[in-house]
Amino acid sequence: MAEKRKWYQSRYIQEAGFFIAMFILTMLHEWIQIDTLAGFIKGLAFFLVLYLQAKVHRYFVFPLYLQKRFSSYAVVTILSTLAGATLLYTLNYYLIEPDFYHRGSIWFWILYHFVICLISTITIMSLFLIRQFAIELKQRSQDQLMMSEMNIKFLHAQLNPHFFFNMFNNLYGVSLTAPERTPQLILKLSNLMRYQLENGNKPLVSIAEEIQFIADYIVMEKERIGKRCEISFSFPSDQAALSRFRIAPLILITLIENAFKHSLTITRKWSVKINIEISTESLVVCVTNSLPDESLTDSSTGIGLGNIRQRLELLYKDGYQFVTTENEMEYKTILSIQLNRL
């Protein structure tokens, strides 16, 4: 639903306010007499010519400049300003101050009014352009914010099916090897689903909530993997700090998923090490896992890390560092997030 605009945001109200302000500034000129009604009308007529000159330039002449037709723009600007100067001279000569213009030649006064029209057009056009730039800048910021929100929602929608696809695969594997534990794991899976549904669309959640979510996920993985994998999960014991600091939801789980995915092809003993550290300025997550004997070929496994990179860029801009390293034996990801950047 579109946001209802304030009355002062109306284009017509702003245009009227701008007209009145410029009129007052013009009338303050020492040779415009406004001490009588006749003087006021003469001053209004004088300003209307200048204002209409600027409007003609804005809507009919300036587009030539935007089209990069610079020669045409220069010629038309001179001709339109000359026409405005002639009209202004005629108005002054016959209506405003006829006695004043008997001194000097007609070409001098046309040149004089040409300069007035040119200065007036530049001044009014400058204010128009500044106002237009401010409007476009605000609109661009709103569009970028909307696009970021849409992208984040899209990435959430992409992440959830990927996460639950892995979880149901895990549950299926456990049901084949240890069916008696399946009901308990279904309950655990429902807790994971509830967390995603309740917190997935929140802008921020506490680090304590994210760690609990990761711990529940690791329990599910342990059931699937059994004793083939040595799992180490360490995090700060300061619950007050974990509850006080907040991060974007579900930003860490993809790193953990990525570490466990290699178990699909590893037959030997392997390990996953997860270490979370927190300070007053940053959260650092280091995940290390053994590599399979052969590289994974399933392209879907790349969804997670690509997703987290996009979300980090949208949410934290330059307030994060994400590094991956790999050797013959292990794969490591290190994520550092500045906690005061969101």
Secondary structure, DSSP 8 states (H G I E B T S, - for coil): ------GGG-HHHHHHHHHHHHHHHHHTSTT---SSHHHHHHHHHHHHHHHHHHHHIIIIIHHHHHTT-HHHHHHHHHHHHHHHHHHHHHHIIIII-GGGGGSS-HHHHHHHHHHHHHHHHHHHHHHHHHHHHHHHHHHHHHHHHHHHHHHHHHHHHHHHHHHHHHHHHHHHHHHHH-GGGHHHHHHHHHHHHHHHHHHTTSS-EEHHHHHHHHHHHHHHHHHHHGGGEEEEEE----HHHHHH-EE-TTSSHHHHHHHHGGGGT--S-EEEEEEEEE-SSEEEEEEEEE--SS----GGGGHHHHHHHHHHHHHHTTSEEEEEEE-SSEEEEEEEEETT--
